[in-house]
Amino acid sequence: MKRDLKRLSGETFDILVIGGGIHGAAVAYEAARCGLAVALIEKKDFAWATSANSLKIIHGGIRYLQQADLFRLRESVRARREMMAFAGDFIQPLPCIIPTYGFGIKSKEMMRLALGLYDILSRDRNKGLPKTKAIPPGRILSKKECLALFPEARPNGLSGAALWYDALAADTERIPLTYILKAVGMGSVAANYFEAVDLIRRQNQVAGVKGVDILTGQELELKAGTVINASGPWMNEVVQSKKFKPLGWVKGMNLVIRKKLVSKCAVGLEMPQKTKSKNTGNDDNRMLFLVPWKGHTLIGTLYKAFNEKPDTLKVEESEAWEFLDIVNIAFPAAKLDLDDVSFFHCGLLPSHKIRDSHPSAIPDGHSEIIDHEKTDGLKGIISIKSVKYTTAPQLAKRVMRHLKAKGVIKKGPGQKKDSGKAIPAPSDVFTTGKEGVDPEVVFHAVNEEMACRLSDLVFRRTNLGTAGPPQKRVLVAAARAMGELLGWTPQRIKEEIQEVDSCYALRNS
Ligand SMILES: Cc1cc2nc3c(=O)[nH]c(=O)nc-3n(C[C@H](O)[C@H](O)[C@H](O)COP(=O)(O)OP(=O)(O)OC[C@H]3O[C@@H](n4cnc5c(N)ncnc54)[C@H](O)[C@@H]3O)c2cc1C
C-alpha cells in the first residue's frame, strides 16, 4: 500500500471517505466491494484516534437486556459475528463475570433469567464462525467458582456470579488497517497524513474536498461524487454548515494498569454510589469493567462532558486521580496509584445530552447516518455518527444501502469479492519489547502498511508501545531502522523518539 497523492488528486472517485478510524475503514471496504472507485484520507495515521482508545470489547449486546432494547441487542449479536468472521485472527471470545448479591436486579435469580433470555435471543451468534471462535452460552457460577476466578469479590452477601462471553479485539488498531489494506487490494486508494481542510461546494452540491498533505504541506483538490464524513469527533468541523446542529461530545477514558488485577476473565463491578451524582455518566447503571489484556489490566470507562475542540483532548491529572479513587472504592484490593498506570486511553463520543446542556455526561446509544441533503440541504455528503466500534461493519453496509436507495450508486454491498490477499496475523507482524525489533517487521510496516512516523510503528503497526513505554534501547533501534528506510537525519530520529515519549504523558495518543 503506497501513498499515491498523484492518483488521489488525478481521478474523480465515486466515494471519498474522510477518516481512517474503524468507520471510515469499514465504509471504504464495503464501497470497494460494491465495485466503486474509492479514496480514503486520514489526517494523522489510520486508527490513531477513538478507534485506538476503545476498551477493545466486541460487544454481543447482553447489556441491552437491561433497557429491553432488543433492536440493539440483535444488532450487536450480528455485528460481533460479522466482526469475528472478518477479523477472526484479531478477536478472541472473552469470558466476563459479574458477582451476584442479594435479591434485586444483581441477584443470581435475575442474572439466571437474563442469561437464559440472552442465550435464546442470540441463538444464531455463532452462525458461520469456526468452532474455535464460538461464543459459549452463559451460566451462573457458585460462590466458590466466583472466588476461584475473582478472589477479591466483595465477600459481604456474595452469592455467586453471572458468567457470559463477549469478545476481545486485543489490537483494535489493526482491524481498521486490515479493512483499508483489503480496500486497496480491490483498487481503492488511501493516504494517511492527508487532511481535508474544506469541502468543494458547487452551490448546494459537494463535489470533493480541498486538502493538504501534512508531510509536505502540498495543497490538493480531490474530486468525488459522494463524500462520506467518517471523521468521528471532528464531524462538526468537517461539515461546517450553518444549518447543521452540531453534535455534543463526552470524553471517555480508560486506564491501562501495569498490574494483572484480573487474569482469567473480565470482571464487571458496580460503580461506587458516590460517583453517581457527579457528571461522570454513571447515573445510568454503568459498571466499571476490568479486562485482562497483554499481561496488564484495562479499566473502563469514565465519562466527562467535553466542550472544547477535539484536538485539545487529553486526560487531566485530576481526572486520572478521580478515576483511580473510583476504582479503589469499587475494588479496594487494587490499591492503585498513578504509578500503576502505564497508559491512558481517551476518546470522544457523541452525546445529545451534552448538546442540550443536560447535567450528566452520557454518550448516545445509537449510531446514525446523517444525510446532509435532508438535514441542511447539502447534497453529496453523508456523515457517520458513531457510538460503537463493534457495529462499524454493519453501519458501513447501511451506508451502502442508503446510497443505493438514493440512486447514488447502482450496486449494493457484496458485489465484488475482496482480493483474498492474506493480511498478516498479529503473530506475524507484532514484536515485543523484550525481543527487540525485527528489521523485516519495520520494512513491512513502512513499505506495505504506510507507516510514516515512529509512532505509527510503535502504536499501530506493532504492539511495541500499546501497553506502555517500550524499553529505550528497543525504541532507539526501531527509530534507527525506520530512519534508515526513510532517510531520517539524527535530529529527526531524536524528534520521532520524543514524539513517542510524549504519548505516555496524561493524554490520548
Ligand atoms: C474510552 C472509550 C472506550 C470505548 N470502548 C468501546 C468498546 O469496548 N467497544 C466498542 O464497540 N466501542 C467502544 N468505544 C467506542 C468506539 O471506540 C468508537 O465508537 C469508534 O472507535 C469510533 O470510530 P470512528 O471511526 O467513528 O472515529 P475515529 O476512530 O475517531 O476516527 C475518525 C478519524 O477521522 C480522522 N479525521 C478527522 N478529521 C479529518 C480531516 N479533516 N481529514 C482527514 N481525516 C480526518 C481522525 O484523524 C480520525 O482518525 C469506546 C470509546 C471510548 C472513547
The ligand as an SDF file (V2000), in Angstrom:
LIG
                    3D

 53 58  0  0  0  0  0  0  0  0999 V2000
  -12.8790    5.2280   26.2130 C   0  0  0  0  0  0  0  0  0  0  0  0
  -13.6800    4.5400   25.1500 C   0  0  0  0  0  0  0  0  0  0  0  0
  -13.9550    3.1710   25.2410 C   0  0  0  0  0  0  0  0  0  0  0  0
  -14.6850    2.5350   24.2320 C   0  0  0  0  0  0  0  0  0  0  0  0
  -14.8740    1.1830   24.3120 N   0  0  0  0  0  0  0  0  0  0  0  0
  -15.5300    0.5370   23.3220 C   0  0  0  0  0  0  0  0  0  0  0  0
  -15.6470   -0.8760   23.3450 C   0  0  0  0  0  0  0  0  0  0  0  0
  -15.1370   -1.5570   24.2430 O   0  0  0  0  0  0  0  0  0  0  0  0
  -16.3270   -1.4780   22.3310 N   0  0  0  0  0  0  0  0  0  0  0  0
  -16.8970   -0.7560   21.3120 C   0  0  0  0  0  0  0  0  0  0  0  0
  -17.5350   -1.3670   20.4480 O   0  0  0  0  0  0  0  0  0  0  0  0
  -16.7760    0.5930   21.2450 N   0  0  0  0  0  0  0  0  0  0  0  0
  -16.1000    1.2550   22.2150 C   0  0  0  0  0  0  0  0  0  0  0  0
  -15.9400    2.6140   22.1480 N   0  0  0  0  0  0  0  0  0  0  0  0
  -16.4950    3.3590   21.0040 C   0  0  0  0  0  0  0  0  0  0  0  0
  -15.6000    3.2550   19.7750 C   0  0  0  0  0  0  0  0  0  0  0  0
  -14.2490    3.3410   20.1430 O   0  0  0  0  0  0  0  0  0  0  0  0
  -15.9350    4.3640   18.7630 C   0  0  0  0  0  0  0  0  0  0  0  0
  -17.3230    4.3680   18.5090 O   0  0  0  0  0  0  0  0  0  0  0  0
  -15.2220    4.1890   17.4410 C   0  0  0  0  0  0  0  0  0  0  0  0
  -13.8580    3.8900   17.6080 O   0  0  0  0  0  0  0  0  0  0  0  0
  -15.3500    5.4520   16.5940 C   0  0  0  0  0  0  0  0  0  0  0  0
  -14.6930    5.2010   15.3680 O   0  0  0  0  0  0  0  0  0  0  0  0
  -14.6620    6.2890   14.2300 P   0  0  0  0  0  0  0  0  0  0  0  0
  -14.0240    5.6760   13.0490 O   0  0  0  0  0  0  0  0  0  0  0  0
  -16.0350    6.8360   14.0230 O   0  0  0  0  0  0  0  0  0  0  0  0
  -13.8280    7.5030   14.8250 O   0  0  0  0  0  0  0  0  0  0  0  0
  -12.1810    7.7030   14.9990 P   0  0  0  0  0  0  0  0  0  0  0  0
  -11.5880    6.4160   15.3340 O   0  0  0  0  0  0  0  0  0  0  0  0
  -12.0510    8.8440   15.8760 O   0  0  0  0  0  0  0  0  0  0  0  0
  -11.7820    8.0400   13.5190 O   0  0  0  0  0  0  0  0  0  0  0  0
  -12.0280    9.3050   12.9230 C   0  0  0  0  0  0  0  0  0  0  0  0
  -10.7910    9.6430   12.1090 C   0  0  0  0  0  0  0  0  0  0  0  0
  -11.0660   10.7690   11.2730 O   0  0  0  0  0  0  0  0  0  0  0  0
   -9.8510   11.4780   11.1100 C   0  0  0  0  0  0  0  0  0  0  0  0
  -10.1440   12.8530   10.6750 N   0  0  0  0  0  0  0  0  0  0  0  0
  -10.7870   13.8020   11.3670 C   0  0  0  0  0  0  0  0  0  0  0  0
  -10.8660   14.9410   10.6570 N   0  0  0  0  0  0  0  0  0  0  0  0
  -10.2310   14.7020    9.4760 C   0  0  0  0  0  0  0  0  0  0  0  0
   -9.9680   15.5110    8.3330 C   0  0  0  0  0  0  0  0  0  0  0  0
  -10.3490   16.7810    8.2770 N   0  0  0  0  0  0  0  0  0  0  0  0
   -9.2830   14.9540    7.3030 N   0  0  0  0  0  0  0  0  0  0  0  0
   -8.8740   13.6470    7.3550 C   0  0  0  0  0  0  0  0  0  0  0  0
   -9.0900   12.8490    8.4360 N   0  0  0  0  0  0  0  0  0  0  0  0
   -9.7710   13.3650    9.4790 C   0  0  0  0  0  0  0  0  0  0  0  0
   -9.2520   11.4460   12.5110 C   0  0  0  0  0  0  0  0  0  0  0  0
   -7.8560   11.7150   12.4920 O   0  0  0  0  0  0  0  0  0  0  0  0
   -9.5930   10.0410   12.9690 C   0  0  0  0  0  0  0  0  0  0  0  0
   -8.5420    9.1250   12.7440 O   0  0  0  0  0  0  0  0  0  0  0  0
  -15.1960    3.2820   23.1350 C   0  0  0  0  0  0  0  0  0  0  0  0
  -14.9210    4.6490   23.0460 C   0  0  0  0  0  0  0  0  0  0  0  0
  -14.1670    5.2720   24.0350 C   0  0  0  0  0  0  0  0  0  0  0  0
  -13.8650    6.7350   23.8960 C   0  0  0  0  0  0  0  0  0  0  0  0
  1  2  1  0
  2  3  1  0
  2 52  2  0
  3  4  2  0
  4  5  1  0
  4 50  1  0
  5  6  2  0
  6  7  1  0
  6 13  1  0
  7  8  2  0
  7  9  1  0
  9 10  1  0
 10 11  2  0
 10 12  1  0
 12 13  2  0
 13 14  1  0
 14 15  1  0
 14 50  1  0
 15 16  1  0
 16 17  1  0
 16 18  1  0
 18 19  1  0
 18 20  1  0
 20 21  1  0
 20 22  1  0
 22 23  1  0
 23 24  1  0
 24 25  2  0
 24 26  1  0
 24 27  1  0
 27 28  1  0
 28 29  2  0
 28 30  1  0
 28 31  1  0
 31 32  1  0
 32 33  1  0
 33 34  1  0
 33 48  1  0
 34 35  1  0
 35 36  1  0
 35 46  1  0
 36 37  1  0
 36 45  1  0
 37 38  2  0
 38 39  1  0
 39 40  1  0
 39 45  2  0
 40 41  1  0
 40 42  2  0
 42 43  1  0
 43 44  2  0
 44 45  1  0
 46 47  1  0
 46 48  1  0
 48 49  1  0
 50 51  2  0
 51 52  1  0
 52 53  1  0
M  END
$$$$
